[in-house]
Amino acid sequence: MSSLEIRDLKVSVETDQGEKPILNGVNLTVNTGEIHAIMGPNGSGKSTLAYAVAGHPGYIIKGGSVKLDGEELLDKSADERARAGLFLAMQYPVEIPGVTVSNFLRTAKTAIDGEAPKLRDWVKQVKGSMKELRMSDDFLERNVNENFSGGEKKRHEILQMELLKPKFAVLDETDSGLDVDALRIVSEGVNRVHEQNDTGLLLITHYTRILRYIKPQFVHVFVKGHIVEEGGPELAERLEDEGYDRFLDPNEALV
């Protein structure tokens, strides 16, 4: 069993007014085979947690640690973290003009494994995963995320995850912008990765609708840069009914 351990993580961002603290001491452990959901209102720092753990250079680490199997990740670059077994599915995947999906996927797999996959086996894996995600073969010749719909971008993120087989995957609002059919297909892909590879999942979301398809064992409420309550699936149901008001200052409005 592998573990991703976040301890007392403090993170700031640079603004016109100087550094602004976003994460105020996050503590969380995810083991392989587990599904954790992080839920909270807009502006609570959920995406900051995802990007800071993944190694985005725009976030300033002010303290704490992030360890994968006891190995500190915070002193590693984003690609080194990926090779260690960490994957981030982005809320807003970026376009890469001039780079086809086919070349991108094989280059990524080669970088993760340290050697190029055998072509015949690789093509079989790619097309098999694409079929499960209801993606046509011509998708491979399109430029990465260029003129993709919201659903296509999210399916491409899950396709990467299926092929790269990370130990841990952080899914940053994967449900945003998806219609009902796309949400079901994407969720099925996430569940396949979890079941086939024992991948530990950290699922960041505002709403419970994706949790109808991806069932977490652990739910964490995230407010003002840290976890304020933890529980099982029943906590998500309570949040669906009550919202986040009981965790917020009544004089503050949600952003």
C-alpha positions in Angstrom: 0.0 0.0 0.0 1.3 3.5 -0.9 0.3 6.7 0.9 0.2 10.4 0.0 0.6 12.4 3.2 -0.1 16.1 3.4 1.0 17.7 6.7 0.4 21.3 7.9 0.6 22.6 4.3 0.6 26.3 4.1 0.5 28.1 0.7 0.3 31.7 -0.5 -0.1 33.4 -3.8 1.4 36.6 -5.1 -1.1 39.5 -5.6 -0.8 43.2 -6.4 -1.0 43.8 -2.7 1.7 41.3 -1.9 1.5 37.7 -0.7 -1.9 36.3 0.2 -2.3 33.2 2.4 -4.6 30.6 0.8 -3.9 27.3 2.6 -3.6 27.6 6.4 -2.3 24.2 7.5 -3.9 21.3 5.6 -3.5 17.8 7.0 -4.7 14.8 4.9 -3.6 11.2 4.2 -4.8 9.3 1.2 -3.8 5.6 0.7 -4.0 3.6 -2.5 -7.4 2.1 -3.0 -9.1 5.0 -1.2 -11.4 7.6 -2.5 -11.5 11.0 -0.7 -13.8 13.8 -1.6 -13.0 17.4 -0.7 -16.0 19.7 -0.8 -16.3 23.4 0.0 -17.6 26.7 -1.2 -15.9 28.8 -4.0 -12.8 30.5 -2.8 -12.0 28.1 0.0 -8.7 27.0 -1.5 -9.6 23.6 -2.9 -7.9 24.2 -6.3 -4.9 25.8 -4.6 -4.4 22.5 -2.8 -4.6 20.5 -6.0 -2.1 22.7 -7.8 0.3 23.1 -4.9 0.5 19.3 -4.4 1.1 18.8 -8.2 3.9 21.4 -8.3 2.5 24.5 -10.0 5.2 27.2 -9.8 2.7 30.0 -9.2 2.1 28.9 -5.6 4.4 29.8 -2.8 4.9 27.0 -0.2 5.2 28.6 3.2 5.4 25.5 5.3 4.5 21.8 5.8 5.2 18.8 3.7 3.7 16.5 1.0 5.2 13.0 1.0 4.5 10.1 -1.3 5.6 6.9 0.3 7.8 8.9 2.7 9.5 10.8 -0.1 9.2 14.6 0.0 7.5 16.0 -3.1 7.7 19.8 -2.3 11.4 20.0 -3.4 10.6 18.2 -6.7 9.4 19.7 -10.0 6.0 18.9 -11.4 7.4 16.3 -13.8 9.4 14.6 -11.0 6.2 14.4 -9.0 4.4 12.8 -11.9 7.2 10.2 -12.3 6.8 9.5 -8.5 3.2 8.5 -9.2 1.1 11.7 -8.9 -1.4 12.8 -11.5 -3.5 16.0 -11.7 -6.7 16.2 -13.8 -7.1 19.9 -14.2 -10.3 21.9 -14.0 -9.3 24.0 -17.0 -7.0 21.9 -19.2 -4.8 24.1 -21.4 -4.5 24.0 -25.2 -1.3 22.9 -26.8 -1.4 24.0 -30.5 0.7 21.9 -32.9 0.9 18.9 -30.6 -1.4 16.0 -31.5 -3.1 13.9 -28.8 -1.3 10.8 -30.2 2.1 12.4 -29.8 1.3 13.9 -26.4 0.1 10.6 -24.9 3.1 8.6 -26.1 5.6 11.2 -25.0 4.0 11.4 -21.6 4.0 7.6 -21.2 7.7 7.5 -22.2 8.6 10.2 -19.7 6.7 8.5 -16.9 8.1 5.0 -17.6 11.6 6.0 -18.7 11.2 4.1 -22.0 8.9 4.2 -24.9 6.0 1.7 -24.9 5.9 -1.1 -27.5 4.0 0.3 -30.3 1.5 -2.6 -31.0 0.6 -2.9 -27.3 0.4 0.8 -26.9 -2.0 1.3 -29.8 -4.2 -1.5 -28.4 -4.3 0.1 -24.9 -5.0 3.6 -26.3 -7.8 2.5 -28.6 -9.3 0.3 -25.9 -9.4 3.2 -23.4 -10.8 5.5 -26.0 -13.6 3.1 -26.9 -14.6 2.9 -23.2 -14.7 6.7 -23.1 -16.8 6.9 -26.3 -14.0 8.7 -28.2 -13.5 8.3 -31.9 -10.2 7.3 -33.5 -9.8 10.7 -35.2 -9.5 12.3 -31.8 -5.8 11.2 -31.7 -4.9 13.5 -34.7 -6.4 16.6 -33.1 -4.2 19.1 -31.3 -4.3 18.8 -27.5 -7.5 20.5 -26.1 -7.7 22.8 -29.2 -11.3 23.5 -30.0 -12.3 20.6 -27.6 -15.7 20.8 -25.9 -15.8 20.7 -22.1 -16.7 17.0 -22.2 -13.9 16.2 -24.6 -11.3 18.0 -22.4 -12.4 16.0 -19.4 -12.5 12.7 -21.3 -8.9 13.4 -22.4 -7.8 14.0 -18.8 -9.3 10.6 -17.8 -7.7 8.9 -20.9 -4.3 10.2 -19.7 -5.0 8.8 -16.3 -6.0 5.4 -17.6 -2.8 5.2 -19.7 -0.3 6.6 -17.2 -1.6 4.5 -14.3 -0.6 6.8 -11.4 -0.5 5.8 -7.7 -2.5 8.9 -6.8 -4.8 11.1 -8.8 -6.1 14.6 -7.8 -9.2 15.4 -9.8 -9.9 19.1 -9.7 -13.7 19.7 -10.3 -13.7 17.1 -13.1 -17.5 17.4 -13.1 -17.6 21.1 -14.0 -19.0 21.8 -17.5 -20.3 18.2 -18.1 -23.8 17.2 -19.1 -25.4 14.1 -17.6 -24.1 11.7 -20.3 -20.5 13.0 -20.2 -20.5 13.0 -16.4 -21.5 9.3 -16.4 -18.8 8.3 -19.0 -16.1 10.3 -17.2 -17.1 8.8 -13.8 -17.0 5.3 -15.3 -13.5 6.0 -16.5 -12.4 7.2 -13.0 -13.9 4.1 -11.4 -12.0 1.9 -13.9 -8.7 3.5 -13.0 -9.4 3.1 -9.3 -10.5 -0.5 -9.6 -7.8 -1.7 -12.0 -4.8 0.1 -10.6 -5.8 0.6 -7.0 -5.3 4.3 -7.6 -5.9 6.6 -4.6 -8.3 9.4 -5.5 -8.6 12.9 -4.2 -11.8 14.2 -5.7 -12.4 18.0 -5.4 -15.9 19.1 -6.1 -18.6 21.7 -5.1 -21.5 19.4 -5.6 -22.7 15.9 -4.8 -23.8 14.9 -8.3 -20.5 13.3 -9.2 -20.5 11.4 -5.9 -23.6 9.5 -7.2 -21.2 7.8 -9.6 -17.9 7.9 -7.8 -18.4 6.7 -4.2 -16.0 8.2 -1.6 -15.2 6.4 1.6 -14.1 9.8 3.2 -15.5 13.3 2.8 -13.6 16.4 4.0 -15.2 19.9 4.2 -12.8 22.6 3.1 -13.3 26.2 4.3 -10.9 29.1 4.4 -7.8 27.1 3.5 -8.2 24.1 5.8 -10.3 21.1 6.6 -13.0 21.9 9.1 -14.9 18.6 9.3 -14.5 15.0 8.2 -16.8 12.1 7.8 -18.1 9.4 5.5 -20.5 9.5 2.6 -23.3 10.7 4.9 -21.4 14.0 5.3 -21.8 14.7 1.6 -25.5 14.0 1.9 -25.8 16.5 4.8 -23.9 19.1 2.7 -26.4 18.6 -0.1 -29.3 19.3 2.2 -27.7 22.1 4.3 -25.0 23.7 2.3 -21.9 25.3 3.9 -23.6 28.0 6.0 -22.9 26.4 9.4 -19.1 26.6 8.6 -19.2 30.3 7.6 -19.3 33.6 9.3 -22.9 34.8 8.9 -21.6 38.3 8.0 -19.7 36.8 5.0 -21.1 35.9 1.6 -19.9 33.1 -0.6 -17.6 34.2 -3.3 
